[in-house]
């Protein structure tokens, strides 16, 4: 099996090449490129992994189209994107940031991180989400990204259907499966339809968990 890694960042590519050499992994190839230019590679793939990327692209629907365009018939796609319900606290904090005119400068980000330790502001985030504020870069990614998009499952279904991508299975976060077991006394059955997935949509509220699914191109 051959694996191709594509990244826009030269630094990330260099890190990947270095780690592959350290671990003596010889079936990887690394390409620097843009997800919006995938067809220009002239290649098709049996499986694609795209986790935590699409929601940070301004033209996110085009990103979905480009991924589907290079996927072989019958090929699979694992994709994970930010969900609207899961990011409610982030949406609230971003509205506060906008109202106060805060920028993504080191000064403003440091001040904000200090304030997020206070219940009046940091209380919008769950305690386990505070790990995402460990560095200035992580805080910018969480609260200042200019093109961040939050999906609903209805939106994901519309896009997937238009591209001929069928949902094979939703990857439901462990904490949600644990909560389901606690509330119902039964384990959550595999989620293989958008209708069933939407039944769980609001269980994601405030969790910061992504909507992660496995899709197959018809």
Buried (B, 14 or more C-beta within 10 A) or exposed (E): EEEBBBBEEEEEBEEBBEEBEEEEEEEBEBEEBEBBEBEEEEEBBEBBEBEEBBBBBEEBBEBBBBBBEBBEEEBBBBBBBBBBBBBBBBEEBBEBBEEEEBEBEEEBBEEBBEEBEEEEBBEBBEEEBEEBBEEBEBBBBBBBBEEBBBBBBEBBBEBBEEBEBBBBBBBBBEEBBEBBEEEEEEEBEEBBEBEBBBEBBEBBBBBBBBBBBBBBBE
